[in-house]
Amino acid sequence: MDKTIEKIVSLSKRRGFIFQSSDIYGGFSAVYDYGPLGIELKNNISQLWWKDMTQVHENIVGLDSGILMHPKIWEASGHADAFNDPLVDCKQCKSRYRADEFLGENLAINWNDTQCPKCGTTGNLTEPRNFNLMFKTHVGPIEETGAEAFLRPETAQGIYVNYQLIQGAMRLKIPFGIAQIGKAFRNEIVARNFIFRTREFEQMEMQYFVKPGTDNMIMNKWKEKRFQFYLDILDINKEKLRYSKHGKDELAHYAKDAWDIEYHFPFGWSEVEGIHNRTDYDLKQHEKFSGKNLSYFDQPNNERFLPYIIETSAGLNRMLLTVLTDAYWEDDANNRVVMKLHPRLAPIKAVICPLTKKDGLPEKAREIMEILKPNFKVIYDMQGSIGKRYYRQDEAGTPFGITVDHQSLDDNTVTLRHRDTQKQDRISIEKISHIIENNIKNY
Ligand code: GAP
């Protein structure tokens, strides 16, 4: 694993962002648990996405569909047949690879002459076999007679099969969108790079239903809008973001055109979000498999058609890894590590510290907690020297440190420390909520 990623993994564990699953049992491969700071950060990111999609756009509504769905859905969507990765095994050391890791998409290589990257032997790699990435389960108490079902590999299908119900209930006119955040599961052959590729993850997807013919223009708009989200809302460094267009041979079975938004991770440029023109592929397939007419009636023009779908599909966990990686800063001059998160993303907005444990300072600090608690996620910390307390919060990404000292008792003021500059202001307790709010807004 890359050194910077290793440091982020270690900080994530130390500060309570992310733990490997089932740690006391030695871990469970490619599944991660989000600790107290991780869940706050994840919630902040997903709420900002939700707001940007559903609150800001009057014509986009939300949905929360089931993880388990009718198994026919996966036949219709093509996942039962086409959602495969080519798997290669080493007979010698039992390592497992995705065949495309060896030579990009060119699978016409002679496996007998190829060396195993792990044990270094040649002639022990098997020919690639297709491996379906969907997790299978059984519905009903007895496995043999129960219906086979799948954990969804994408949230999108839940939107397609509900689209007419939603359109009718909300009286939506094309173009309109349906957004959903939820878990997805893929039995990845090779899961690596921390939370980048895992077997259980969360997607934030929005499907935009448009009139055929307007799809290219609308696709371009969403491409730009989604890129801007990373800059304006998540405050990601522009130089570390780029688009990447899928070549013809890379397109998923459902897509006519596809673009990725990539981030320059320490392990290289990698996809965080995909924007796809899925045409009417999915609705056509669901019409065929369900026997239902899924067309849309365009009243003003008195015509019926199957809408085209522009999809924006982001991984919440990958977005979180992008945010963590972009924020990670080794401030060598001050011998500290700082998570330079935008305050709007920071899991904790401020730490409140009484300078000493006596003279009424803890009580005064508690008063400030009560003022701030209703509006901000804040914590109280009395343990260790003030420097140690600040440095702990620098690693947690907490943008503000509020210290109560003896002067606070005389003139009702405290010091406000800014995480990035370590600059301190003396501010009035009466104005504290307002000042924190302004500092978050104007960061
Ligand atoms: N509905 C379209 C779709 O699922 P995708 O490119 O397969 O498209 C979309 O996935 C996004 O989901 C990716 O850009 C990525 O952020 C996230 N994602 C996919 N597989 C993942 C995995 N194994 N672990 C974490 N995130 C994943």
Residues whose N, C-alpha, C, O or C-beta is under 5 A from the ligand:
A	BS01	GAP	P153 E154 A156 R186 E188 I195 F196 R197 T198 F201 E271 V272 E273 G274 S313 A314 G315 R318
